[in-house]
Amino acid sequence: MENPKNNLGNDIQSTTPKTTVALTKVGITGVERVLKLKSSQDGKGTQFFATMDLFVHLDATKAGVHMSRFIQNMEDISVQMSAESSPTIENLAQEMALAIAQTQGAARAEVRIKAQFPTKRHAPVSNIAVESLYKFIGHAVSDGHTTKRAIGIEAKGLTACPCSREMTGEYSKELLKAKGYTEAQAKEITDLLPLAAHNQRGIGTLIVGTEQHISAETLVRIVEKSMSSEIYPLLKRPDELHIVTKAHTNPMFVEDVVRKIIQNVMIDLPNLDDDTFIKATQENLESIHSHSAYAERCGILGKMRAETKGENVTQYPEILSLSSWLDSQLK
């Protein structure tokens, strides 16, 4: 009797499609899996919940890709790397991209991984131990021979609006002058007091394209200190006073945060090469508007360094996405 496994029809994916047009990305998104990755705190293997997107370039002469191979590659690489050591998220993405490009026979494969990771911290005044959640980001591309990667994180913080703070300051000075205070006295008082402003909870992202090892904690620190204040899952009243006062004496626009992230990259990671890719984004979830505010800068670190020195400043910076930069490194 014929084995049913040998009678499954033709490999339709390998046939020529009716419309011979290449597709830049074909794959699967939102794959959920628990991965064993290197912890940013103790360097040991720890279980992380991750979401992955896996893609390949599809040649114009092929009808489709083998979707099951994506999952098989992911499982094989995850098991292999977990058994050998505790990989970083960027190394795992790199190995997956290489394996997918080779097994799919694709000119390009791309892997994006996001994994939640906890970090132990202490509230600023009460010193209560808390655990904050952040996101690892691993991004890699491969042509089946060479691979390139980037590492990043996503962190949340607090921002206070400079415009509303300025307005409440002027309004407060007028109220004080109406009560008999001089202009100088009113200014001295308003300069001393933390003034009201509307707040936003901000989501900051920093992605660095480099072969150098950078700890996730370093990237988290850069993003958090670039906002008006960091935030915590648990705060006592003295902590709340500290956070509110800190934020309202350090108001920042969404644009300010992105520029501050870039500046802090230069300060905290001075050994990064000029050809390092940087992507910094900030999304502020507005409290008095129904929309959110967003700012972003992508590009080469050397050009950003030059801009901060007043060199090569242009009205329109070069538009360079992370995927474009990664692709350029394969050539």
C-alpha positions in Angstrom: 0.0 0.0 0.0 1.3 3.5 -0.9 2.4 5.6 2.0 0.1 8.6 2.3 3.1 10.8 3.1 4.4 10.2 -0.4 1.1 11.3 -2.1 0.7 14.9 -1.0 0.8 16.5 -4.4 3.3 19.0 -5.8 5.3 21.6 -3.9 3.0 24.5 -4.9 5.3 27.1 -3.1 8.1 26.3 -5.5 6.0 26.8 -8.7 6.0 30.0 -10.7 3.2 32.4 -9.7 0.7 33.8 -12.2 2.0 37.3 -11.5 5.8 37.3 -11.4 6.4 40.1 -8.9 8.9 39.8 -6.0 7.6 40.5 -2.5 9.8 42.4 0.0 8.5 40.5 3.0 6.6 37.3 3.5 6.4 35.4 6.7 4.7 35.1 10.1 4.1 37.7 12.8 3.1 37.6 16.4 4.7 34.2 17.2 4.6 33.8 21.0 7.2 31.7 22.8 9.0 31.4 26.1 12.8 31.8 25.4 15.8 31.2 27.5 17.9 34.4 27.3 20.8 35.9 29.2 19.5 38.0 32.1 20.7 41.6 32.2 21.1 41.5 35.9 23.0 38.3 36.7 24.1 37.2 33.2 22.5 33.8 33.7 19.9 32.0 31.6 16.3 33.2 32.4 13.0 32.4 30.9 11.4 35.3 29.0 8.1 35.6 27.3 8.8 36.7 23.7 6.9 37.7 20.6 8.6 37.2 17.2 8.1 38.3 13.6 9.9 36.3 10.9 10.2 37.3 7.2 12.0 36.4 4.0 12.3 38.1 0.6 10.2 36.2 -1.9 11.7 35.8 -5.4 9.4 36.7 -8.3 9.7 33.2 -9.7 8.4 31.5 -6.5 4.7 31.2 -5.6 5.2 31.2 -1.9 7.3 30.3 1.2 7.2 27.3 3.4 5.5 28.7 6.5 6.1 25.7 8.7 9.9 26.1 8.2 9.8 29.4 10.1 8.5 27.6 13.2 10.9 24.7 12.7 13.8 27.1 12.4 12.7 29.0 15.5 12.3 25.9 17.5 15.6 24.3 16.4 17.7 27.5 17.0 15.9 28.2 20.4 16.6 24.7 21.7 20.2 24.6 20.3 21.2 28.0 21.8 19.5 27.4 25.1 21.3 24.1 25.5 24.7 25.5 24.6 24.6 28.8 26.6 22.4 31.7 27.5 22.2 33.8 24.4 21.5 37.5 24.2 18.4 38.5 22.3 20.4 40.0 19.5 22.5 36.8 19.0 19.3 34.7 19.0 17.8 37.0 16.3 21.0 36.7 14.3 21.1 32.9 14.4 17.4 32.7 13.4 17.8 35.1 10.5 20.7 33.0 9.1 18.9 29.7 9.5 15.7 31.0 7.9 17.6 32.5 4.9 19.4 29.2 4.3 16.4 26.9 4.7 14.0 29.1 2.7 16.7 29.7 0.0 16.0 33.4 0.3 18.2 36.3 -0.6 17.2 38.1 2.6 15.6 37.0 5.9 14.6 39.3 8.8 13.8 38.5 12.4 12.4 40.8 15.1 12.1 39.6 18.7 10.6 41.5 21.6 10.8 40.0 25.1 9.6 41.4 28.4 12.2 41.4 31.2 12.0 42.4 34.8 14.5 44.6 36.6 14.7 45.0 40.4 14.8 48.6 41.5 14.1 50.7 44.6 11.7 53.6 45.0 13.6 56.9 45.1 12.8 58.0 48.7 11.2 55.1 50.7 13.7 52.6 49.1 11.0 50.0 48.7 12.1 47.2 46.5 10.0 47.0 43.3 10.2 45.1 40.0 9.8 47.1 36.7 9.1 45.5 33.4 10.9 46.5 30.2 11.2 45.1 26.7 14.2 43.7 25.0 14.4 44.2 21.3 16.5 42.1 19.0 16.5 42.7 15.2 18.6 40.9 12.6 18.9 40.3 8.8 20.8 37.7 6.8 21.5 36.9 3.2 22.3 33.3 4.1 26.0 34.1 4.4 26.3 37.3 6.4 24.2 38.5 9.3 23.8 41.9 10.9 22.0 42.8 14.1 20.7 45.6 16.4 19.8 45.6 20.0 17.3 47.8 21.8 14.9 48.4 24.7 11.6 50.0 25.3 11.0 51.9 28.6 8.3 54.1 30.1 8.7 57.4 32.0 7.0 60.7 32.8 7.1 64.0 31.0 5.6 67.4 32.0 4.6 69.9 29.3 6.9 73.0 29.2 4.1 75.2 27.6 1.5 74.6 30.3 4.2 75.1 33.0 5.1 78.4 31.4 1.5 79.5 31.3 0.8 78.6 34.9 4.0 80.4 35.9 2.8 83.6 34.2 -0.7 83.2 35.6 0.8 82.7 39.1 2.9 85.8 38.9 -0.1 87.9 37.9 -2.0 86.5 40.9 0.9 87.4 43.2 1.2 90.9 41.8 -2.6 91.4 42.3 -2.0 90.6 46.0 0.7 93.4 46.3 3.9 91.5 45.4 6.4 93.2 43.2 7.4 91.8 39.8 10.8 90.7 41.2 9.1 89.1 44.3 6.6 87.3 42.1 9.3 86.0 39.9 11.4 84.8 42.8 8.4 82.9 44.2 7.4 81.2 40.9 11.0 80.3 40.2 11.2 78.6 43.6 7.9 76.6 43.4 7.2 73.5 41.3 4.4 74.8 39.0 1.5 72.9 37.5 1.7 71.4 34.1 -0.2 68.6 32.3 1.6 65.3 32.3 2.2 62.5 29.8 3.3 58.9 30.4 6.0 58.5 27.8 7.2 55.4 26.0 10.8 55.7 24.8 12.6 53.3 22.5 16.3 53.1 21.8 17.8 50.7 19.2 21.6 50.5 18.6 23.1 48.8 15.5 26.5 47.6 16.6 28.5 44.4 17.1 29.6 45.7 20.5 27.9 44.3 23.5 25.7 46.8 25.3 23.7 45.8 28.4 20.0 46.3 28.4 20.3 48.1 31.7 22.5 50.7 30.1 20.0 51.4 27.4 17.2 51.6 29.9 19.1 54.1 32.0 19.7 56.3 29.0 16.0 56.3 28.0 14.6 56.9 31.5 16.9 59.7 32.4 16.0 61.4 29.1 12.5 62.1 30.3 11.2 64.4 33.0 11.2 61.6 35.5 11.4 57.8 35.7 8.3 56.0 37.0 7.8 53.0 39.4 5.1 50.4 39.9 4.9 51.1 43.6 5.4 54.5 45.4 4.8 55.7 48.9 3.8 59.4 49.5 7.4 60.7 49.8 8.2 58.9 46.6 5.2 60.5 44.8 6.3 64.0 46.0 9.8 63.3 44.7 8.6 62.2 41.3 6.0 65.0 40.8 8.5 67.6 41.9 11.3 66.2 39.7 9.1 66.1 36.7 7.6 69.5 37.0 11.0 71.2 37.5 12.2 69.4 34.4 9.5 69.8 31.8 10.2 68.3 28.3 8.6 68.2 24.9 8.4 64.9 23.1 11.1 66.4 20.8 13.3 67.2 23.8 13.3 63.6 24.9 14.5 62.2 21.6 17.3 64.7 21.4 18.2 64.0 25.1 18.3 60.2 24.3 20.8 60.9 21.5 22.9 63.2 23.7 23.0 60.6 26.5 24.0 57.9 24.0 27.0 60.0 23.2 27.8 60.6 26.9 27.2 57.1 28.3 28.5 55.1 25.3 31.4 57.2 24.1 33.2 54.3 22.5 30.6 53.6 19.9 31.9 53.9 16.4 30.7 56.8 14.2 29.1 54.3 11.8 26.8 52.9 14.6 23.1 53.1 13.8 20.8 54.8 16.3 17.1 54.8 16.4 15.5 56.9 19.2 11.7 57.4 19.5 9.4 58.8 22.0 5.6 58.5 22.2 3.8 60.7 24.8 0.3 59.5 25.8 -1.3 62.9 26.3 -3.4 63.6 29.3 -5.5 66.6 28.1 -5.7 65.6 24.4 -7.3 62.6 22.7 -4.2 62.0 20.6 -0.6 61.1 21.4 2.6 63.0 20.5 5.5 61.3 18.7 9.1 62.1 17.7 11.8 60.0 16.1 15.4 60.2 14.8 17.1 57.4 12.9 20.5 57.6 11.4 24.3 57.2 11.8 25.8 58.3 15.1 28.7 60.1 13.5 26.3 62.5 11.7 24.5 63.1 15.0 27.8 63.9 16.7 28.6 66.4 14.0 25.2 68.1 14.3 25.6 68.6 18.1 28.9 70.5 17.3 27.1 72.7 14.7 28.7 70.8 11.8 26.9 69.5 8.7 23.6 70.7 10.0 20.9 70.3 7.3 17.2 71.2 7.3 16.3 67.6 6.4 18.4 64.8 7.9 19.0 61.7 5.9 16.1 59.3 6.1 17.5 55.9 7.1 15.4 53.1 8.5 16.7 50.3 10.7 15.9 47.8 8.0 17.7 49.9 5.3 20.8 50.2 7.5 20.9 46.5 8.3 20.6 45.7 4.5 23.4 48.1 3.7 25.7 46.2 6.0 25.2 42.9 4.1 26.5 44.4 0.8 
